[in-house]
């Protein structure tokens, strides 16, 4: 089966099969700056009830990000900094509980988040599989990518960061002095939970930069920040459905379908892996050439434009893939 985006042709083969809108995200100047030391005990303190709002960063933001992730309201890459993706996740969570969706964590939101009694930060022992590799630097050029036998992780730190939905910088900050290349115990966000169940409907919102899954009663099951289309490759607004799912996709690159392709590029095949251009999974839509997929660059979700398709972090795309089936309706809204 050949699957593709408009201007992003991506054929997919199985290598290893395994609401409503929120407010528009704030401008980048609203993002906080992480300067304070992050102590696990403080992040795990259920009495930590600092207001999480525009400009915030630190332990309270990190606790909110982790608890939202555990509640299936993803902020994308966890970084302990308030930004557009976190605001969207908070607003969606508030709306699901009948609160005004202003994107601010106040006492009322903390009361709901703290129903989850699990520790936000936990310990994890690095196992041989985490550091086995092979790891290698991934070139940016598409033609150079095509020369690689796989598009795996570039380091054990990158692999661990993706496993726990955290930025590599924050993982290092939580574990000062750790190199992540040998068996040891490290601190990580406690985010490994089961998917929330089968979705009856998927909604993609271009204006809110998100993908949401709903059950048959229209209860929101999960929320994911997304990169959606661009002025070159607009989102195909309308009612579609899920055609199928492919894990570990092979990417067939056609420079004729990329408005920004280098003139010396030619058609080629790029091997599977988490650093493949469409990440670890492709969720095919009935609109020809369009799909929901992962990304090798989780920090760009909700920020950079996409070549036509709907891009999530690898972990969010993989979770959503487990929630949908062929025939699941997918509504794409402006």
WOZIKA-V616325 format. One line per field, one symbol per residue. phi: phi as a letter, one per 20 degrees, with the letter a starting at -180 (. if undefined). psi: psi as a letter, one per 40 degrees, with the letter a starting at -180 (. if undefined). burial: 1 if it has 9 or more other ideal C-beta (glycine too) atoms within 8 Angstrom, else 0. Layout:
phi: ???
psi: ???
burial: ???
This chain:
phi: .ddbefmbfcecceebfe.qfdffgffgffffcecffddgfffeffefcgfdbgneaoffffffffffgfemdfdmffcmcfbgffgffffffgffdmefeemcedgffggffffeefffdcdbefdgffdfmfdbfefeffffgfeefbdefeaffffffffdmcfgffgfffcgnedmdbfaecebfedecfgfpfeebdcddffelbccdcefemffebccfbeclaffcffffqecbferccelfeddecffddfdfffeecfbddffqfefgdmebcdfdffgmdbdbebecffefndefdeneddcfgfffffgffedbgogfcdddf
psi: hhiiiheghgihihdgh.biiiiiiiideeiihhdihhhddddeheehfihhaheiiaddddddddddddefgiebhhefhhadddddddddddddeeihgefhhadddddddedheihdhiihhhidddedaiiihhidhddddeeieigaieiddddddddefiiddddddegheieeeihihihihgegiiieihidihhhhddefihihiadeehhdihhiihhaiddgihghahaihdihhigihhhhhdeehdfiideiihihhiiideideaeihhhiehheiihiaiegdeehediiifdahhiiddddddddeeiihehihhhi.
burial: 0011111111110000001001101100011101000101011100010001000111111111111111111111111111111111111111110000101110001101110000011001010001100010010001111101001111111111111111110111111000010000011111100000001011111101111111100001111111111100101000011100111111111010110010001001011111111111111111101111111101011100111111111101111110110001111110
